[in-house]
């Protein structure tokens, strides 16, 4: 066995071990503290709604709980909690269709349902990221590539957060990837169905409706609306039409939009200026957000609409890539509740742009900017609710949470720059070729048609060859970078995430007994 083969085998074995360790760390919370009570995971709210559905009750019935006062003078294991004020847990913000397709989990015990939910999330995330990369670069798709992608996905701090909270972004990833693949293959109706199914689970994904509208793809537009309406109607028939009224009521009760993990424009403005929530703002001007948020959101929405307009000079697949990417970043910024745990969906624009860099489009600047976005979104910031943001910590919370907001702004700005820069370069290339051909036609006006045609073909081939040479000259062949260097880059970019994952896991293991006694569920409560 040669040295190269030994090196490759050691690299694969190390990668498999690292991936195994990362997955184990992702499972520790669901298998320890998370399974003790539905209060300790967002999946608990989903499970509560699922159980209410099979009992024939209102799936948005509130969950009541009490915060216990533990006696610190005794050991944690012997501490006796005393109850205090009754609180209402924040509601399930998923539409009725979500509960309808997930209700079979209610027939399992909560620990088993949470474990299965976590396994399904990991499987869906794996499927989504591999389908994405296989379509982008099927020629170099290999076991090593698969391993690196999975390590990156499950080492990503927002992915870790998604699994710990039992959220849905990894489950949504395959639907968005299937929609993107279908759009690239000009299967408009299939793309619309996949995207509408995702929108039926998370309404903010409905922004993709404008993708079909701006392209005047009326079949896709109608298929999107029909699928969306069908999902809503099916859910209404099974859960009752009043379930949508209850869902609307729950959405009106949101009082945690200023939380540190809300990366949307609205969340940023609440932390900066203040509003109707209980947080202390950095520069308190509470009434200003009433006018400033609709203004900024409206301007940004109009910019997205302009972005989505057809670009005849740009290759069709490249325009699809850009449109999907910008809609994904825009939906998190425009939604009032664009949370950090939706960041795994950013793997679509990040991998698309990384592939662009490999083809010679800004092969140095683009990877650096993408790695910067990954690095800053990997920095762990503690989740603090609105009421926990007080005068003593407002500055720290604002700048910490702004890291995630700026990642979205930076990635969106990069997409806008590429949209008009790449389209401009393409237009200049075609204009140069057209002008050059016209000059040749003028100079050779007395020549025979056959000679002119041959000459033009020759010049076009020569110009095309020069373009290919320049593109090749600027391109960095990433597949030739040593594996050790790639691993070093990955360690640096994901180092903050490893620190956050390790610290959180150790904390839960050491204090799980104490945490499990902090809150108690109230089965029945009369107002």
C-alpha positions as a Python dict, from the first residue, in 0.01 Angstrom:
ca = {
    (1, 'X'): (0, 0, 0),
    (2, 'X'): (142, 338, -103),
    (3, 'X'): (182, 636, 128),
    (4, 'X'): (-99, 819, -53),
    (5, 'X'): (-340, 531, 7),
    (6, 'X'): (-241, 509, 374),
    (7, 'X'): (-287, 886, 413),
    (8, 'X'): (-629, 869, 247),
    (9, 'X'): (-737, 577, 470),
    (10, 'X'): (-624, 756, 787),
    (11, 'X'): (-804, 1071, 674),
    (12, 'X'): (-1129, 880, 614),
    (13, 'X'): (-1105, 696, 946),
    (14, 'X'): (-1040, 1022, 1134),
    (15, 'X'): (-1333, 1185, 958),
    (16, 'X'): (-1568, 900, 1044),
    (17, 'X'): (-1462, 915, 1410),
    (18, 'X'): (-1506, 1292, 1420),
    (19, 'X'): (-1851, 1269, 1260),
    (20, 'X'): (-1950, 999, 1511),
    (21, 'X'): (-1840, 1214, 1805),
    (22, 'X'): (-2030, 1516, 1668),
    (23, 'X'): (-2350, 1313, 1624),
    (24, 'X'): (-2319, 1172, 1976),
    (25, 'X'): (-2289, 1526, 2113),
    (26, 'X'): (-2599, 1623, 1917),
    (27, 'X'): (-2790, 1339, 2082),
    (28, 'X'): (-2686, 1401, 2444),
    (29, 'X'): (-2942, 1674, 2518),
    (30, 'X'): (-3243, 1491, 2363),
    (31, 'X'): (-3142, 1177, 2553),
    (32, 'X'): (-3087, 1353, 2887),
    (33, 'X'): (-3256, 1678, 2986),
    (34, 'X'): (-3465, 1719, 2672),
    (35, 'X'): (-3664, 1400, 2723),
    (36, 'X'): (-3762, 1472, 3083),
    (37, 'X'): (-4038, 1720, 3005),
    (38, 'X'): (-4209, 1879, 2705),
    (39, 'X'): (-4109, 2217, 2850),
    (40, 'X'): (-3742, 2163, 2762),
    (41, 'X'): (-3771, 2146, 2384),
    (42, 'X'): (-3967, 2323, 2111),
    (43, 'X'): (-4064, 1978, 1993),
    (44, 'X'): (-4258, 1952, 2320),
    (45, 'X'): (-4502, 2213, 2186),
    (46, 'X'): (-4542, 2015, 1864),
    (47, 'X'): (-4596, 1694, 2062),
    (48, 'X'): (-4853, 1867, 2282),
    (49, 'X'): (-5049, 1975, 1971),
    (50, 'X'): (-5024, 1625, 1824),
    (51, 'X'): (-5168, 1471, 2139),
    (52, 'X'): (-5450, 1724, 2149),
    (53, 'X'): (-5531, 1634, 1788),
    (54, 'X'): (-5575, 1263, 1857),
    (55, 'X'): (-5787, 1358, 2161),
    (56, 'X'): (-6012, 1572, 1941),
    (57, 'X'): (-5923, 1898, 2119),
    (58, 'X'): (-5800, 2240, 2010),
    (59, 'X'): (-5438, 2185, 1903),
    (60, 'X'): (-5342, 2537, 2018),
    (61, 'X'): (-5459, 2493, 2376),
    (62, 'X'): (-5203, 2672, 2599),
    (63, 'X'): (-4945, 2486, 2808),
    (64, 'X'): (-4927, 2603, 3169),
    (65, 'X'): (-4623, 2557, 3389),
    (66, 'X'): (-4469, 2681, 3712),
    (67, 'X'): (-4113, 2786, 3788),
    (68, 'X'): (-3997, 2608, 4099),
    (69, 'X'): (-3791, 2762, 4379),
    (70, 'X'): (-3518, 2516, 4473),
    (71, 'X'): (-3363, 2527, 4819),
    (72, 'X'): (-2993, 2585, 4758),
    (73, 'X'): (-2895, 2484, 5111),
    (74, 'X'): (-2948, 2119, 5025),
    (75, 'X'): (-2783, 1907, 4760),
    (76, 'X'): (-2948, 1928, 4419),
    (77, 'X'): (-3056, 1566, 4426),
    (78, 'X'): (-3242, 1624, 4755),
    (79, 'X'): (-3379, 1967, 4675),
    (80, 'X'): (-3753, 2000, 4718),
    (81, 'X'): (-3914, 2244, 4478),
    (82, 'X'): (-4182, 2483, 4595),
    (83, 'X'): (-4426, 2613, 4338),
    (84, 'X'): (-4487, 2976, 4258),
    (85, 'X'): (-4669, 3174, 3989),
    (86, 'X'): (-4826, 2991, 3695),
    (87, 'X'): (-4692, 3084, 3347),
    (88, 'X'): (-4810, 3012, 2993),
    (89, 'X'): (-4558, 2854, 2757),
    (90, 'X'): (-4512, 3027, 2422),
    (91, 'X'): (-4744, 2867, 2169),
    (92, 'X'): (-4689, 2631, 1877),
    (93, 'X'): (-4637, 2865, 1580),
    (94, 'X'): (-4664, 2595, 1314),
    (95, 'X'): (-4981, 2593, 1101),
    (96, 'X'): (-5242, 2315, 1137),
    (97, 'X'): (-5107, 2124, 835),
    (98, 'X'): (-4782, 2069, 1026),
    (99, 'X'): (-4967, 1898, 1311),
    (100, 'X'): (-5172, 1691, 1067),
    (101, 'X'): (-4870, 1529, 899),
    (102, 'X'): (-4675, 1478, 1222),
    (103, 'X'): (-4951, 1353, 1456),
    (104, 'X'): (-4845, 980, 1442),
    (105, 'X'): (-4560, 1075, 1677),
    (106, 'X'): (-4822, 1135, 1949),
    (107, 'X'): (-4879, 759, 1976),
    (108, 'X'): (-4524, 724, 2112),
    (109, 'X'): (-4409, 825, 2456),
    (110, 'X'): (-4250, 1170, 2462),
    (111, 'X'): (-3888, 1045, 2502),
    (112, 'X'): (-3929, 802, 2210),
    (113, 'X'): (-4104, 1064, 1995),
    (114, 'X'): (-3823, 1315, 2059),
    (115, 'X'): (-3559, 1054, 1976),
    (116, 'X'): (-3735, 965, 1649),
    (117, 'X'): (-3777, 1334, 1564),
    (118, 'X'): (-3404, 1389, 1614),
    (119, 'X'): (-3318, 1088, 1396),
    (120, 'X'): (-3552, 1211, 1121),
    (121, 'X'): (-3393, 1556, 1136),
    (122, 'X'): (-3044, 1412, 1098),
    (123, 'X'): (-3155, 1192, 810),
    (124, 'X'): (-3331, 1483, 634),
    (125, 'X'): (-3031, 1713, 680),
    (126, 'X'): (-2799, 1445, 540),
    (127, 'X'): (-3028, 1385, 243),
    (128, 'X'): (-3067, 1755, 168),
    (129, 'X'): (-2698, 1845, 176),
    (130, 'X'): (-2594, 1545, -34),
    (131, 'X'): (-2865, 1606, -296),
    (132, 'X'): (-2748, 1966, -316),
    (133, 'X'): (-2380, 1885, -363),
    (134, 'X'): (-2447, 1598, -603),
    (135, 'X'): (-2635, 1834, -833),
    (136, 'X'): (-2375, 2108, -806),
    (137, 'X'): (-2065, 1897, -863),
    (138, 'X'): (-2152, 1537, -940),
    (139, 'X'): (-1818, 1469, -1112),
    (140, 'X'): (-1611, 1517, -796),
    (141, 'X'): (-1871, 1375, -557),
    (142, 'X'): (-1695, 1113, -346),
    (143, 'X'): (-1684, 949, -4),
    (144, 'X'): (-1436, 1212, 117),
    (145, 'X'): (-1659, 1493, -7),
    (146, 'X'): (-1962, 1335, 163),
    (147, 'X'): (-1776, 1304, 491),
    (148, 'X'): (-1657, 1665, 487),
    (149, 'X'): (-2005, 1793, 407),
    (150, 'X'): (-2167, 1597, 690),
    (151, 'X'): (-1901, 1703, 940),
    (152, 'X'): (-1953, 2066, 837),
    (153, 'X'): (-2334, 2044, 855),
    (154, 'X'): (-2354, 1885, 1200),
    (155, 'X'): (-2064, 2089, 1339),
    (156, 'X'): (-2245, 2408, 1237),
    (157, 'X'): (-2368, 2576, 1554),
    (158, 'X'): (-2716, 2661, 1417),
    (159, 'X'): (-2758, 2294, 1315),
    (160, 'X'): (-2667, 2190, 1668),
    (161, 'X'): (-2920, 2441, 1805),
    (162, 'X'): (-3186, 2308, 1567),
    (163, 'X'): (-3137, 1952, 1696),
    (164, 'X'): (-3128, 2055, 2063),
    (165, 'X'): (-3451, 2254, 2033),
    (166, 'X'): (-3624, 1993, 1820),
    (167, 'X'): (-3687, 2245, 1543),
    (168, 'X'): (-3774, 2184, 1178),
    (169, 'X'): (-3514, 2352, 954),
    (170, 'X'): (-3323, 2031, 875),
    (171, 'X'): (-3654, 1866, 782),
    (172, 'X'): (-3729, 2153, 544),
    (173, 'X'): (-3390, 2138, 372),
    (174, 'X'): (-3469, 1846, 134),
    (175, 'X'): (-3792, 2012, 17),
    (176, 'X'): (-3608, 2332, -75),
    (177, 'X'): (-3328, 2137, -244),
    (178, 'X'): (-3578, 1930, -447),
    (179, 'X'): (-3750, 2252, -547),
    (180, 'X'): (-3418, 2404, -656),
    (181, 'X'): (-3317, 2093, -852),
    (182, 'X'): (-3653, 2088, -1032),
    (183, 'X'): (-3628, 2460, -1114),
    (184, 'X'): (-3279, 2408, -1258),
    (185, 'X'): (-3417, 2131, -1481),
    (186, 'X'): (-3706, 2361, -1586),
    (187, 'X'): (-3961, 2132, -1417),
    (188, 'X'): (-4166, 2428, -1305),
    (189, 'X'): (-4468, 2245, -1166),
    (190, 'X'): (-4255, 2003, -962),
    (191, 'X'): (-4055, 2293, -821),
    (192, 'X'): (-4375, 2475, -725),
    (193, 'X'): (-4519, 2169, -548),
    (194, 'X'): (-4206, 2111, -338),
    (195, 'X'): (-4181, 2477, -240),
    (196, 'X'): (-4552, 2502, -162),
    (197, 'X'): (-4529, 2195, 63),
    (198, 'X'): (-4246, 2364, 252),
    (199, 'X'): (-4455, 2684, 274),
    (200, 'X'): (-4744, 2483, 421),
    (201, 'X'): (-4510, 2388, 705),
    (202, 'X'): (-4345, 2729, 748),
    (203, 'X'): (-4542, 3020, 599),
    (204, 'X'): (-4242, 3252, 549),
    (205, 'X'): (-4120, 3019, 272),
    (206, 'X'): (-4421, 3149, 79),
    (207, 'X'): (-4191, 3425, -46),
    (208, 'X'): (-4101, 3176, -321),
    (209, 'X'): (-4439, 3256, -479),
    (210, 'X'): (-4277, 3572, -619),
    (211, 'X'): (-4010, 3358, -786),
    (212, 'X'): (-4274, 3223, -1023),
    (213, 'X'): (-4459, 3554, -1048),
    (214, 'X'): (-4156, 3756, -1159),
    (215, 'X'): (-4057, 3491, -1413),
    (216, 'X'): (-4414, 3481, -1545),
    (217, 'X'): (-4412, 3105, -1502),
    (218, 'X'): (-4789, 3088, -1467),
    (219, 'X'): (-4809, 2709, -1446),
    (220, 'X'): (-4570, 2712, -1152),
    (221, 'X'): (-4752, 3008, -997),
    (222, 'X'): (-5088, 2830, -1016),
    (223, 'X'): (-4939, 2497, -899),
    (224, 'X'): (-4787, 2675, -597),
    (225, 'X'): (-5119, 2836, -499),
    (226, 'X'): (-5317, 2517, -564),
    (227, 'X'): (-5081, 2305, -351),
    (228, 'X'): (-5086, 2563, -73),
    (229, 'X'): (-5465, 2583, -78),
    (230, 'X'): (-5501, 2204, -92),
    (231, 'X'): (-5278, 2153, 212),
    (232, 'X'): (-5470, 2416, 407),
    (233, 'X'): (-5805, 2267, 307),
    (234, 'X'): (-5704, 1912, 399),
    (235, 'X'): (-5584, 2033, 739),
    (236, 'X'): (-5906, 2229, 791),
    (237, 'X'): (-6119, 1925, 708),
    (238, 'X'): (-5940, 1708, 965),
    (239, 'X'): (-5871, 1965, 1238),
    (240, 'X'): (-6162, 2201, 1180),
    (241, 'X'): (-6168, 2541, 1014),
    (242, 'X'): (-6157, 2704, 1356),
    (243, 'X'): (-5802, 2568, 1397),
    (244, 'X'): (-5682, 2843, 1161),
    (245, 'X'): (-5855, 3107, 1372),
    (246, 'X'): (-5680, 2961, 1678),
    (247, 'X'): (-5350, 2962, 1489),
    (248, 'X'): (-5396, 3330, 1401),
    (249, 'X'): (-5474, 3407, 1766),
    (250, 'X'): (-5154, 3232, 1882),
    (251, 'X'): (-4948, 3433, 1633),
    (252, 'X'): (-5091, 3754, 1781),
    (253, 'X'): (-4963, 3658, 2128),
    (254, 'X'): (-4591, 3671, 2041),
    (255, 'X'): (-4393, 3852, 2309),
    (256, 'X'): (-4043, 3720, 2249),
    (257, 'X'): (-3945, 3871, 1911),
    (258, 'X'): (-3665, 4073, 2075),
    (259, 'X'): (-3487, 3754, 2185),
    (260, 'X'): (-3118, 3737, 2106),
    (261, 'X'): (-3159, 3461, 1845),
    (262, 'X'): (-3413, 3648, 1632),
    (263, 'X'): (-3202, 3747, 1330),
    (264, 'X'): (-3477, 3928, 1138),
    (265, 'X'): (-3503, 4301, 1065),
    (266, 'X'): (-3785, 4324, 1317),
    (267, 'X'): (-3583, 4154, 1592),
    (268, 'X'): (-3283, 4379, 1524),
    (269, 'X'): (-3496, 4695, 1545),
    (270, 'X'): (-3662, 4578, 1868),
    (271, 'X'): (-3322, 4533, 2032),
    (272, 'X'): (-3198, 4865, 1890),
    (273, 'X'): (-3498, 5094, 1939),
    (274, 'X'): (-3744, 4901, 2155),
    (275, 'X'): (-4113, 4851, 2097),
    (276, 'X'): (-4407, 4669, 2250),
    (277, 'X'): (-4194, 4405, 2425),
    (278, 'X'): (-4035, 4412, 2770),
    (279, 'X'): (-3669, 4428, 2662),
    (280, 'X'): (-3443, 4724, 2730),
    (281, 'X'): (-3336, 4875, 2398),
    (282, 'X'): (-2989, 5004, 2316),
    (283, 'X'): (-3124, 5341, 2192),
    (284, 'X'): (-3481, 5354, 2324),
    (285, 'X'): (-3720, 5521, 2081),
    (286, 'X'): (-4018, 5281, 2113),
    (287, 'X'): (-4262, 5454, 1879),
    (288, 'X'): (-4017, 5475, 1590),
    (289, 'X'): (-4031, 5103, 1508),
    (290, 'X'): (-4399, 5135, 1417),
    (291, 'X'): (-4301, 5338, 1111),
    (292, 'X'): (-3941, 5235, 1051),
    (293, 'X'): (-3997, 4858, 1031),
    (294, 'X'): (-4266, 4870, 757),
    (295, 'X'): (-4055, 5123, 567),
    (296, 'X'): (-3733, 4917, 577),
    (297, 'X'): (-3914, 4589, 513),
    (298, 'X'): (-4100, 4745, 218),
    (299, 'X'): (-3783, 4886, 62),
    (300, 'X'): (-3605, 4554, 105),
    (301, 'X'): (-3899, 4364, -43),
    (302, 'X'): (-3901, 4591, -349),
    (303, 'X'): (-3526, 4533, -387),
    (304, 'X'): (-3588, 4156, -384),
    (305, 'X'): (-3859, 4194, -649),
    (306, 'X'): (-3615, 4390, -864),
    (307, 'X'): (-3353, 4120, -807),
    (308, 'X'): (-3593, 3851, -930),
    (309, 'X'): (-3662, 4023, -1260),
    (310, 'X'): (-3541, 3825, -1563),
    (311, 'X'): (-3182, 3875, -1678),
    (312, 'X'): (-3167, 3765, -2043),
    (313, 'X'): (-2788, 3799, -2059),
    (314, 'X'): (-2732, 3559, -1767),
    (315, 'X'): (-2726, 3179, -1809),
    (316, 'X'): (-3058, 3028, -1697),
    (317, 'X'): (-2919, 2795, -1429),
    (318, 'X'): (-2705, 3070, -1281),
    (319, 'X'): (-3011, 3296, -1250),
    (320, 'X'): (-3204, 3015, -1077),
    (321, 'X'): (-2915, 2972, -832),
    (322, 'X'): (-2909, 3341, -748),
    (323, 'X'): (-3287, 3373, -716),
    (324, 'X'): (-3319, 3077, -481),
    (325, 'X'): (-3026, 3198, -272),
    (326, 'X'): (-3156, 3551, -226),
    (327, 'X'): (-3510, 3434, -142),
    (328, 'X'): (-3370, 3210, 134),
    (329, 'X'): (-3179, 3496, 296),
    (330, 'X'): (-3465, 3742, 240),
    (331, 'X'): (-3731, 3523, 400),
    (332, 'X'): (-3530, 3509, 723),
    (333, 'X'): (-3483, 3886, 724),
    (334, 'X'): (-3843, 3974, 635),
    (335, 'X'): (-4014, 3724, 866),
    (336, 'X'): (-4071, 3879, 1211),
    (337, 'X'): (-3940, 3553, 1360),
    (338, 'X'): (-3634, 3454, 1158),
    (339, 'X'): (-3449, 3244, 1413),
    (340, 'X'): (-3088, 3131, 1425),
    (341, 'X'): (-3188, 2764, 1394),
    (342, 'X'): (-3305, 2830, 1035),
    (343, 'X'): (-2946, 2902, 930),
    (344, 'X'): (-2887, 2543, 807),
    (345, 'X'): (-3102, 2649, 509),
    (346, 'X'): (-2816, 2886, 419),
    (347, 'X'): (-2621, 2578, 310),
    (348, 'X'): (-2799, 2620, -26),
    (349, 'X'): (-2659, 2966, -115),
    (350, 'X'): (-2324, 2893, 50),
    (351, 'X'): (-2258, 2572, -145),
    (352, 'X'): (-2387, 2730, -468),
    (353, 'X'): (-2146, 3023, -437),
    (354, 'X'): (-1861, 2795, -332),
    (355, 'X'): (-1914, 2600, -652),
    (356, 'X'): (-1914, 2925, -848),
    (357, 'X'): (-1573, 3010, -705),
    (358, 'X'): (-1440, 2674, -826),
    (359, 'X'): (-1541, 2764, -1180),
    (360, 'X'): (-1336, 3084, -1172),
    (361, 'X'): (-1589, 3342, -1046),
    (362, 'X'): (-1391, 3544, -789),
    (363, 'X'): (-1201, 3231, -681),
    (364, 'X'): (-1021, 3404, -393),
    (365, 'X'): (-1263, 3669, -265),
    (366, 'X'): (-1574, 3452, -275),
    (367, 'X'): (-1446, 3163, -56),
    (368, 'X'): (-1303, 3410, 196),
    (369, 'X'): (-1636, 3590, 227),
    (370, 'X'): (-1829, 3264, 256),
    (371, 'X'): (-1594, 3129, 523),
    (372, 'X'): (-1632, 3457, 712),
    (373, 'X'): (-2012, 3415, 710),
    (374, 'X'): (-1979, 3059, 842),
    (375, 'X'): (-1728, 3164, 1106),
    (376, 'X'): (-1938, 3448, 1250),
    (377, 'X'): (-2258, 3243, 1248),
    (378, 'X'): (-2069, 2971, 1437),
    (379, 'X'): (-1995, 3203, 1730),
    (380, 'X'): (-2225, 3087, 2013),
    (381, 'X'): (-2440, 3358, 2167),
    (382, 'X'): (-2665, 3271, 2462),
    (383, 'X'): (-3039, 3271, 2405),
    (384, 'X'): (-3196, 3546, 2611),
    (385, 'X'): (-3569, 3619, 2604),
    (386, 'X'): (-3705, 3973, 2579),
    (387, 'X'): (-3752, 4017, 2953),
    (388, 'X'): (-3394, 3899, 3018),
    (389, 'X'): (-3246, 4185, 2813),
    (390, 'X'): (-3191, 4448, 3080),
    (391, 'X'): (-2979, 4759, 3127),
    (392, 'X'): (-2683, 4560, 3263),
    (393, 'X'): (-2648, 4338, 2956),
    (394, 'X'): (-2818, 4529, 2673),
    (395, 'X'): (-2493, 4635, 2504),
    (396, 'X'): (-2346, 4285, 2517),
    (397, 'X'): (-2667, 4124, 2391),
    (398, 'X'): (-2713, 4374, 2109),
    (399, 'X'): (-2366, 4334, 1961),
    (400, 'X'): (-2364, 3958, 2015),
    (401, 'X'): (-2698, 3900, 1843),
    (402, 'X'): (-2608, 4148, 1569),
    (403, 'X'): (-2340, 3905, 1450),
    (404, 'X'): (-2609, 3674, 1314),
    (405, 'X'): (-2806, 3962, 1165),
    (406, 'X'): (-2495, 4094, 989),
    (407, 'X'): (-2421, 3748, 847),
    (408, 'X'): (-2759, 3758, 673),
    (409, 'X'): (-2707, 4116, 558),
    (410, 'X'): (-2357, 4034, 434),
    (411, 'X'): (-2466, 3723, 243),
    (412, 'X'): (-2762, 3908, 89),
    (413, 'X'): (-2536, 4198, -14),
    (414, 'X'): (-2293, 3952, -170),
    (415, 'X'): (-2576, 3799, -375),
    (416, 'X'): (-2691, 4142, -494),
    (417, 'X'): (-2336, 4231, -595),
    (418, 'X'): (-2295, 3906, -786),
    (419, 'X'): (-2637, 3944, -949),
    (420, 'X'): (-2545, 4270, -1117),
    (421, 'X'): (-2170, 4213, -1147),
    (422, 'X'): (-2200, 3874, -1317),
    (423, 'X'): (-2485, 3996, -1539),
    (424, 'X'): (-2276, 4302, -1630),
    (425, 'X'): (-1971, 4093, -1714),
    (426, 'X'): (-2182, 3862, -1929),
    (427, 'X'): (-2334, 4161, -2109),
    (428, 'X'): (-1990, 4314, -2171),
    (429, 'X'): (-1862, 3986, -2310),
    (430, 'X'): (-2148, 3958, -2557),
    (431, 'X'): (-2123, 4328, -2645),
    (432, 'X'): (-1749, 4296, -2711),
    (433, 'X'): (-1802, 3995, -2934),
    (434, 'X'): (-2085, 4171, -3123),
    (435, 'X'): (-1883, 4490, -3171),
    (436, 'X'): (-1576, 4297, -3280),
    (437, 'X'): (-1778, 4098, -3533),
    (438, 'X'): (-1931, 4417, -3673),
    (439, 'X'): (-1586, 4572, -3722),
    (440, 'X'): (-1466, 4261, -3900),
    (441, 'X'): (-1773, 4264, -4122),
    (442, 'X'): (-1710, 4629, -4211),
    (443, 'X'): (-1341, 4578, -4286),
    (444, 'X'): (-1407, 4268, -4491),
    (445, 'X'): (-1716, 4409, -4661),
    (446, 'X'): (-1583, 4334, -5011),
    (447, 'X'): (-1515, 3970, -4933),
    (448, 'X'): (-1744, 3685, -5032),
    (449, 'X'): (-2011, 3568, -4788),
    (450, 'X'): (-1852, 3229, -4747),
    (451, 'X'): (-1512, 3372, -4657),
    (452, 'X'): (-1669, 3616, -4413),
    (453, 'X'): (-1857, 3337, -4238),
    (454, 'X'): (-1549, 3124, -4204),
    (455, 'X'): (-1350, 3421, -4073),
    (456, 'X'): (-1617, 3510, -3815),
    (457, 'X'): (-1635, 3153, -3691),
    (458, 'X'): (-1258, 3151, -3653),
    (459, 'X'): (-1261, 3479, -3459),
    (460, 'X'): (-1545, 3361, -3233),
    (461, 'X'): (-1354, 3046, -3151),
    (462, 'X'): (-1041, 3245, -3079),
    (463, 'X'): (-1229, 3487, -2852),
    (464, 'X'): (-1405, 3199, -2676),
    (465, 'X'): (-1071, 3028, -2626),
    (466, 'X'): (-924, 3341, -2470),
    (467, 'X'): (-1218, 3365, -2230),
    (468, 'X'): (-1174, 3003, -2127),
    (469, 'X'): (-801, 3058, -2075),
    (470, 'X'): (-861, 3365, -1860),
    (471, 'X'): (-1123, 3181, -1653),
    (472, 'X'): (-887, 2889, -1610),
    (473, 'X'): (-601, 3120, -1517),
    (474, 'X'): (-807, 3283, -1241),
    (475, 'X'): (-949, 2958, -1108),
    (476, 'X'): (-819, 2787, -798),
    (477, 'X'): (-839, 2410, -825),
    (478, 'X'): (-978, 2332, -479),
    (479, 'X'): (-967, 1959, -539),
    (480, 'X'): (-586, 1986, -549),
    (481, 'X'): (-553, 2158, -212),
    (482, 'X'): (-410, 1904, 35),
    (483, 'X'): (-663, 1744, 264),
    (484, 'X'): (-467, 1854, 567),
    (485, 'X'): (-503, 2219, 470),
    (486, 'X'): (-876, 2180, 412),
    (487, 'X'): (-906, 2018, 755),
    (488, 'X'): (-712, 2306, 912),
    (489, 'X'): (-941, 2563, 750),
    (490, 'X'): (-1243, 2370, 873),
    (491, 'X'): (-1110, 2356, 1227),
    (492, 'X'): (-1050, 2732, 1232),
    (493, 'X'): (-1392, 2817, 1086),
    (494, 'X'): (-1578, 2575, 1315),
    (495, 'X'): (-1367, 2627, 1627),
    (496, 'X'): (-1622, 2862, 1793),
    (497, 'X'): (-1894, 2608, 1726),
    (498, 'X'): (-1693, 2322, 1877),
    (499, 'X'): (-1642, 2537, 2185),
    (500, 'X'): (-2013, 2616, 2212),
    (501, 'X'): (-2121, 2255, 2155),
    (502, 'X'): (-1873, 2122, 2409),
    (503, 'X'): (-1957, 2380, 2672),
    (504, 'X'): (-2333, 2332, 2634),
    (505, 'X'): (-2307, 1954, 2646),
    (506, 'X'): (-2090, 1951, 2959),
    (507, 'X'): (-2325, 2196, 3128),
    (508, 'X'): (-2630, 1980, 3057),
    (509, 'X'): (-2454, 1664, 3176),
    (510, 'X'): (-2339, 1821, 3502),
    (511, 'X'): (-2660, 2002, 3588),
    (512, 'X'): (-2935, 1803, 3418),
    (513, 'X'): (-3090, 1700, 3751),
    (514, 'X'): (-3101, 2058, 3871),
    (515, 'X'): (-3241, 2188, 3541),
    (516, 'X'): (-3506, 1915, 3526),
    (517, 'X'): (-3652, 2040, 3856),
    (518, 'X'): (-3666, 2407, 3759),
    (519, 'X'): (-4004, 2385, 3587),
    (520, 'X'): (-4312, 2174, 3633),
    (521, 'X'): (-4598, 2117, 3393),
    (522, 'X'): (-4949, 2205, 3508),
    (523, 'X'): (-5187, 1957, 3351),
    (524, 'X'): (-5503, 2160, 3411),
    (525, 'X'): (-5527, 2524, 3496),
    (526, 'X'): (-5828, 2747, 3541),
    (527, 'X'): (-5784, 3114, 3458),
}
